Amino acid sequence: MNEGHLLRRIIHSMTWIVLVYYLLPEQIFGYYKRSLLIILVVSILAFEGLRLYNEWHIFGMRDYEKKQIAAYAWATMAAGIALVLFPMHLNMVCFIGMGMVDPLIGELKYHAPEFYPYVPLLTWGIIGIIILYLVTPYSFALILLMSIIGSITAISAEYPSIIIDDDFLMVIVPLIVLYLIDIIIIS
């Protein structure tokens, strides 16, 4: 395993760190945290534009990312959209799920392909069950349903894409699906 590969796995496993957003006060130095989040996302995307224009290669990036939007930019867009538009309980499931399961998928596909997609589906589903059980008043049947559907959509969204990176899709696709279930069943 090369150093860039290891760095990518470590960064993926820390995806949940964006949930610190919920621990921040509503205003920071007189600015709303949502506004600061948007400024941060736009700044990172502006840097990504410069990186692409100048064809910079950042340590840990895959070679093909030199000429296309890098995974960190896709993940930044996912975080910005998710934190602004979706509820905390669903963001918790999707970010922790993606952070734990995406690196697991990468390692399983390489070292133990016979366990893919079963172990990732089960892992994401268990994460969903635990988090939803701990942070929502939902019935266990609803939690189980949401975890199964979320798991299937997250793992399906992981499949390689030419245009949109799985770091974006593994967060946003299950978020949209779970949010629809949330508003249809809960409302």
C-alpha positions as CSV (number, residue, x, y, z in Angstrom):
1,M,0.0,0.0,0.0
2,N,1.6,3.3,-1.0
3,E,1.5,6.4,1.1
4,G,-1.0,8.2,-1.1
5,H,-3.4,5.2,-0.9
6,L,-3.1,5.1,2.9
7,L,-3.7,8.9,3.1
8,R,-6.9,8.5,1.0
9,R,-8.1,5.7,3.3
10,I,-7.4,7.8,6.4
11,I,-9.1,10.9,5.1
12,H,-12.1,8.9,4.0
13,S,-12.4,7.3,7.5
14,M,-12.5,10.8,8.9
15,T,-15.4,12.1,6.8
16,W,-17.6,12.2,9.9
17,I,-15.6,15.2,11.1
18,V,-17.9,17.5,9.1
19,L,-20.5,16.7,11.8
20,V,-18.6,19.0,14.1
21,Y,-20.7,21.6,12.3
22,Y,-23.6,20.7,14.6
23,L,-21.5,21.4,17.7
24,L,-20.6,24.9,16.7
25,P,-22.6,27.9,18.0
26,E,-25.1,29.4,15.5
27,Q,-22.9,32.5,15.3
28,I,-19.1,32.6,15.1
29,F,-17.4,36.0,15.4
30,G,-20.8,37.6,14.5
31,Y,-21.3,35.5,11.4
32,Y,-23.9,32.7,11.0
33,K,-22.2,29.3,10.8
34,R,-24.2,28.5,7.6
35,S,-22.7,31.6,5.9
36,L,-19.2,30.6,7.0
37,L,-19.8,27.1,5.7
38,I,-20.8,28.4,2.3
39,I,-17.7,30.7,2.2
40,L,-15.5,27.7,3.1
41,V,-17.1,25.5,0.4
42,V,-16.8,28.2,-2.2
43,S,-13.1,28.8,-1.2
44,I,-12.3,25.1,-1.5
45,L,-14.0,25.0,-4.9
46,A,-12.2,28.1,-6.0
47,F,-8.9,26.4,-5.1
48,E,-10.0,23.4,-7.0
49,G,-10.6,25.6,-10.0
50,L,-7.0,27.0,-9.7
51,R,-5.7,23.5,-9.2
52,L,-7.4,22.3,-12.4
53,Y,-6.4,25.3,-14.4
54,N,-2.7,24.9,-13.4
55,E,-2.8,21.1,-13.4
56,W,-1.4,20.9,-9.9
57,H,-1.2,17.4,-8.5
58,I,-1.7,17.2,-4.7
59,F,-0.2,14.4,-2.7
60,G,-2.7,11.6,-2.3
61,M,-4.7,12.4,-5.4
62,R,-5.2,9.7,-8.0
63,D,-3.5,10.3,-11.3
64,Y,-6.7,10.7,-13.2
65,E,-7.8,13.5,-10.9
66,K,-5.2,15.8,-12.4
67,K,-7.5,16.8,-15.2
68,Q,-10.9,16.5,-13.4
69,I,-12.6,17.5,-10.2
70,A,-10.8,15.8,-7.4
71,A,-12.5,13.6,-4.7
72,Y,-11.9,16.2,-2.0
73,A,-13.8,18.8,-4.0
74,W,-16.7,16.4,-4.6
75,A,-16.8,15.6,-0.9
76,T,-16.7,19.3,0.0
77,M,-19.7,19.9,-2.3
78,A,-21.6,17.0,-0.7
79,A,-20.8,18.4,2.8
80,G,-22.0,21.8,1.9
81,I,-25.2,20.6,0.4
82,A,-25.9,18.1,3.1
83,L,-25.3,20.4,6.1
84,V,-27.3,23.2,4.6
85,L,-30.3,21.2,3.2
86,F,-30.7,18.0,5.2
87,P,-31.5,17.1,8.9
88,M,-28.8,16.2,11.3
89,H,-29.9,12.6,11.9
90,L,-29.7,11.7,8.2
91,N,-26.4,13.5,7.8
92,M,-25.0,11.5,10.7
93,V,-26.0,8.2,9.1
94,C,-24.7,9.2,5.6
95,F,-21.4,10.7,6.6
96,I,-20.4,8.1,9.1
97,G,-21.7,5.4,6.7
98,M,-19.6,6.8,3.8
99,G,-16.6,7.4,6.0
100,M,-16.5,3.8,7.2
101,V,-17.9,2.0,4.2
102,D,-16.2,3.6,1.2
103,P,-12.6,2.7,2.4
104,L,-13.9,-0.8,3.4
105,I,-15.3,-1.2,-0.2
106,G,-11.9,-0.2,-1.7
107,E,-10.0,-2.7,0.5
108,L,-12.6,-5.5,0.0
109,K,-12.6,-5.1,-3.8
110,Y,-8.8,-5.5,-3.8
111,H,-8.2,-8.0,-1.0
112,A,-11.4,-10.0,-0.6
113,P,-13.8,-9.4,-3.5
114,E,-16.0,-12.3,-2.5
115,F,-17.2,-10.2,0.4
116,Y,-18.3,-7.3,-1.8
117,P,-21.1,-6.0,-1.7
118,Y,-22.3,-8.0,1.3
119,V,-20.0,-6.7,4.1
120,P,-20.4,-3.1,3.0
121,L,-24.2,-3.4,2.8
122,L,-24.3,-5.0,6.2
123,T,-21.9,-2.5,7.7
124,W,-23.8,0.6,6.4
125,G,-27.0,-0.9,7.5
126,I,-25.8,-1.5,11.0
127,I,-24.4,2.0,11.2
128,G,-27.9,3.3,10.1
129,I,-29.7,1.2,12.7
130,I,-27.5,2.3,15.6
131,I,-27.5,6.0,14.8
132,L,-31.2,6.2,14.0
133,Y,-32.0,4.2,17.1
134,L,-29.9,6.5,19.2
135,V,-31.0,9.9,17.8
136,T,-34.6,9.5,16.6
137,P,-37.9,8.5,18.2
138,Y,-38.7,6.3,15.2
139,S,-40.1,2.8,15.5
140,F,-37.6,0.0,15.1
141,A,-39.5,-1.1,11.9
142,L,-39.0,2.3,10.4
143,I,-35.3,2.4,11.4
144,L,-34.8,-1.0,9.9
145,L,-36.5,0.0,6.7
146,M,-34.5,3.2,6.4
147,S,-31.3,1.4,7.1
148,I,-31.9,-1.2,4.5
149,I,-32.9,1.3,1.8
150,G,-30.1,3.7,2.8
151,S,-27.6,0.9,2.6
152,I,-28.7,-0.3,-0.8
153,T,-28.7,3.3,-2.2
154,A,-25.3,4.2,-0.7
155,I,-23.6,1.0,-2.0
156,S,-25.2,1.4,-5.4
157,A,-24.1,5.0,-5.6
158,E,-20.5,3.9,-5.0
159,Y,-20.1,2.2,-8.3
160,P,-17.6,4.0,-10.5
161,S,-18.8,7.1,-12.3
162,I,-17.0,9.1,-15.0
163,I,-18.5,12.5,-14.1
164,I,-19.5,12.5,-10.5
165,D,-17.3,11.0,-7.8
166,D,-18.6,8.4,-5.3
167,D,-17.5,10.7,-2.5
168,F,-20.4,12.9,-3.5
169,L,-22.8,10.2,-4.5
170,M,-22.4,8.0,-1.4
171,V,-23.6,11.0,0.7
172,I,-26.1,12.7,-1.5
173,V,-28.0,9.8,-3.0
174,P,-28.9,8.0,0.3
175,L,-29.6,11.4,1.9
176,I,-32.2,12.3,-0.8
177,V,-33.8,8.8,-0.6
178,L,-33.8,8.8,3.2
179,Y,-35.1,12.4,3.4
180,L,-38.0,11.4,1.0
181,I,-38.9,8.5,3.3
182,D,-38.5,10.8,6.3
183,I,-41.0,13.4,5.0
184,I,-43.4,10.9,3.5
185,I,-43.7,8.6,6.5
186,I,-43.0,11.0,9.4
187,S,-45.0,14.0,8.1
